[in-house]
Amino acid sequence: MEEGCPRRRADEFLETRDARALAKARKRFMKAHGRVFWILGVMQYFWYRNDKRREAFVSICRDPDVQRLTWEAYMNKELVRADPMAHVRIFFKDLAHLLRLASP
């Protein structure tokens, strides 16, 4: 097993009861995937501020591009850059919702 892998760290914690083993595993995980969680936090802060924005966000989530990119990001725990045009389409759809040119 790799030195820093989470399972090894969990085993180390169970043997020693030293929480630093888990902190090391979390640090490695956040180094690898922290940007995704930061972006999700920004999105949550913005889109969940009030009911109107939440409704707009739900509407945006019906979009096939959003669903596909979200699923890929969720499965791989990293941002998806494979389809730049999907990001452009999503940007303009988001903008339309924000400017209330599209209904929720």
N, C-alpha and C positions, 0 to 999 in steps of 0.2 A: 504494500500500500504506500502511496506517495506520502512524504513527510507532512505536508500541510493539509492533506485532504480532510474534509469535515468528519468523516467516519473515524479516522485515526484520532482526531482531536476529541471526539465524543468518547471514544474508548479510553483515552488518556484521562478525561475528566471523571469517568466512572471508576477508574482505578485509583485516582489520587484525590478526587473531590476538589481539585484545584480549578477554580473558575477561569483562571488565565488561559487554560487550554481552549475553552469555548470562545473567549475574547479573540484569540488568535484566529480561530476558524471564521468568526464573524468579520474580522478585519480583512481577511483574504476574500471572503465573499463580497463584501462591500467594495473592495478595490476592483473586483471584476465586474460587478453589476450595479454599483452605486448610482451611476448616471441615470439608469432607467428609473430607479426609485426617486431620484431628485426630480426628473421630468414629471413623473406621476404625481408627486407632491405639488408641483406648480400647477398642473392641470386641475387637481382637486381643489386647490385654493381658489383658482379662477372660476371653474365651472360650477362649483357647489356653493357659491356665495348666496344665491337666492333661488326661489322656485322657478323663475323665468329662465335663468341660465341652466338649471338642472333639466328643465324640459327641452331646451335647445340641445343640450348635450345628449340626451336620450335620442333625440331626432337624428343627430349626427351619427350616433352609434348604429343606426339602421343601415348606414352606407356600406356597401360591400367592400370598398377599399379599406375603410376603417376596420371592419371586422377581420379582414385578411391580415392587415399589418399588425393589428392588436394580437391576433392569435399567434402570428410568427414571433412577435416580441415576447409574448408570454411563454411560449414553448422554449425559446432559446435564451431568455433572460438577457436580451440585448436589443438595441435599437435596430430597426430594419431599414436598410439603405438600398435594397435591391431594386426598387421600382420608384425612381424619382418622380415620374408623372403622377403616380398615385398620391404622393405627398403634395404635389401642386394642386391636384383636384381637391384634396381634403382641405388645403389651405383656403381655397376660394369658396368652398362650401361652408367652412367655419366662418369666414368673413361675411358671407351672405346671412348666416344666422345671427351673427353679432350685430349687423346693421339692420336686422329685421326685414331683410328682403326675401327670406325664406321663413315659412311658418313651421313651428315645432310639430 
